């Protein structure tokens, strides 16, 4: 590795020939080859990246750049997906985990070895599924005679009554959506081993219409995959009647269920 390079770490998995074969066909966040750093029976998957883009100062600026974040996240996920297709289990590392030298990667594996091994055992054969619930935007009125022009309020009191009625209608729709989201989460929790709830997604970032009322991840064993996805499909079919829309993503490597990875001072 050159002095002008750092090591970008993607994931941890068990030492396996199938993982090494998978790495031969995948490239990383800057198009670099990805290789394995071994410690006992663990592998850390890493690739050399330019320090000018990934040292502490550059990363601080890049993490504020949404276009850079999207490109990097897609490339990071591409590596994870390639390895997950070959390995019984992979523990994804957080985006932009960077080490100054290979010794730091060995230190991370050594310090976290027992816990990483236990996580690999616990998560083997399981996948993460994401479910988001959004309110449905208010569409145009149903076909029929054209509505009469709204009546202008006759007085300030009349105006306040109209505003109060509009507010009650909005609050009623919000309660209905929240109750629908709680019911969906309760039904899916019963089919998952673990769940994680996240803050509502910003509409500008999600690029989805409506307000996000549920943003959750579910850890599902392989044997329960069909039951889980079928349940989501049934819930999605009935959701519009409750004023919401259901979105399913996955299966993913279990990002939400790995927990923090012990880091060595060799990280930037």
N, C-alpha and C positions, 0 to 999 in steps of 0.2 A: 504494500500500500504506500502511495506517495505521501510526502509531507503535506501536500495541498489537499488531501482527501480525508474524509471521515467515514465511519461505518454506520450506515442506516440499518437498523434492526427491525425486522418485520414480524417475526413470530418465534415461538418456541414449540418444538415437538420432540417426539422420541426418535432416536437414531434408527433409521430404516432405509434400506436400499431403494424402496419405491419413492421416498422423498428426494433422494439424490437424483434419481432419474427424472423426476418432475421438474427439478430446478434447471435441468439442461435446456428446457424449452421456454423459460420465463425470464423476463427482464423487469427491472425495478423502476423506481420513481424518476430516474434520469436516463432510463434505457440501459442501465448497467446490468452485467450478469450478477445473479444472486447465488451465493454459496452458503455452505453450512460451517459453523464453528462448533466443534464437538467438545463436550465436557461430560465424561462418564457416558451415560446412556441418553443424554439430552443433546439436542441440536438447536442452535440459534441461527436463524436465517438472516443473512446480512448482505449488503452490497455497498461498494465504495461510491461515495457522492462527493462533489466538490465542496470544500470547506467554505468557499466564497458564497455559496448558497445556503449552507446548512450549519454554519457556526452560530453561536448564540445570538449575535446581533442580527445576522441575516434572517434567522428563523423568526425572531420577534417581529420583523417587518413582514415577512412572507405570511405569517399566520393571520395577519390583518387583511390579506389579499384574497378575496373570495374565489377568484378565478384560479389562483395558485392552489388554494385549498382543495378545490374540486378536482383539479388535475392530479394532485398528489394523492388524494383519497382514492381516486379510481385506480391509480397504479398500485397503491398499497393493497387495495382489495384484490387486484388481479393476482398478486403474489400469493395472498392468503387463499384465494379460491383454487389456485393450481396445486398448492400443498394439501389443502383440505380434501381434494379429490383423490389424493394418493395415500394420505395418512389416516389412521383411525381417529386421531384427535389433533387439533392444532390450537395453540393458545396465541391469539393475535396480541401484538404489542400496540401500545397507543401510537397514533400517528406522529411521525417525526421524532421517534426515539433514536437518538444519534450518540455514538461513542467515538471518543478520540482515537482509540486504538483497540486492537483485538484483545489485549489484556483486560480491558474493561468488560468486554462481552463475556470472557471466561469468568471474571469476578461476579458478574450478575448470575450466571448459571450456577456457580459454586455456592453463592450465598443463598440463592432461592431454590436450590436443588430439591430438598424434601417437599417444600410447598408446591413447587411446579410439578413434581411427579405426582403428588396427591391430586392436584387439579386435573392433570391429564387422565388419571384413573377415574375421577368423578365425572368428567365431561365426555369420556369416550362414548361414541355411538349416539351422541345428542347434538341437536342443532338449535340455533336461535331463530325464532320467527318474530318479525315485527308486525304489530297491528296498530294502525292509526284510525281514529274515528273523527270525522269532520262534520260540522253542521252543513246542511244543504242550503245553498243560497236561496233567497226568496225569489221565485220565478214570476213570470207574468201571470195575471189572473186567468182563470179557465175561460174557454171560449164561451161567448154569450153576448147579450145585448151590451153595447158600450156603456160603461159606468157614467153616471151623471157627474157633473163637475163637483168637486168637494165643496161642501157648504162652508162659507167663510164664517168664522166665529162671530157671534153677535156681540160678544163682550169679552173682557179679559177673563171673566170666570168661565165662559164657554170655551175659550182657548185652553185654559188650564185643564178643563175636563177632557178635552180631546188629547192633549199631551199625556195626561195620566192614563187614558185608555190605551194609547200607543205603547207607553212604557210597560203597562201590565201585559199586553200581548207579547212584547219582546221578552219580558221576564218569563212568561209562560213557555215560550219556545225554548229559552235557555234551560229552564228546569227540565223540560221534556228531553232535550238532548243530553243533559248531564245524567239523567236517570237511565237513558238508553245506553250510554257509555258505561255506567256502573254495571248494568246487567250484562253487557257484552264481556267486560273484564271478569266478572264473577264466573260466567260460563266457561271462559277460556282458562282461567286459573285452575279450575277443576281438572283440566286435561294436561296441565303442565307440571313439571317438577319444581320449577322456580319461576318467579316473575320479577320484572323491574319496571317501575313507573318513572317516566321522565317528564320534565316540564313540557307544556304545550309548545309545539313548533310555531315559530314566527311565520305568518302567512307569506311574507316576502321571500323567505328562504325556502319554504316548502313548495311555493308556486302552485298551491292547491286552493280552489275556491272554498269558502266557508271557514269557520273557526275550528281549530283543532281542540277537541275535548277529551281525547285519549291518545296517549303516546306511550306504548308499552312494548316490552320484549318478553318472550316466553321461551323457556328452555324445555324442549320436547324430545323425549326418547324416540329413536328411529321407529320402534314398534308402534308408537302412538301417532306417527306423522299423518296417516290417512284420516284418523278420527279427528285430529286437530284441524286440518285443512278443510275437511268436510263441515265441521262445526262453524268455521269462519264463513264458508260459503253460504250456509243456511242463515247465519246471522246477517250477512251482507244482503241477502235477498229480502229479508223482512225489515232491514234498517230504514229504507226510505219512508216507510209508513210512520216512523218515529222521528222523521226530520233529520236523519243523519246518513252518512255514507261511510262504509268500512273499506279500509285499504290493507292488504296483506303483502308483506315482503319476506323473502327468505327462500330456501333455508340459508342461514349464514353460519360461519364459525361463531362460537359462543362469546362474542365480544363482551357482552354485558355481564357475563357470569365468571370471568376469569379472576377478577380482583387485581389489585396493584401488583406489579412485578418488582421484586427487590432490585434496586438500581445501585450500581457501583459508582464511586466518584468519577469514573472514566466517562460518564455521560456529559454532554455539553449542557 
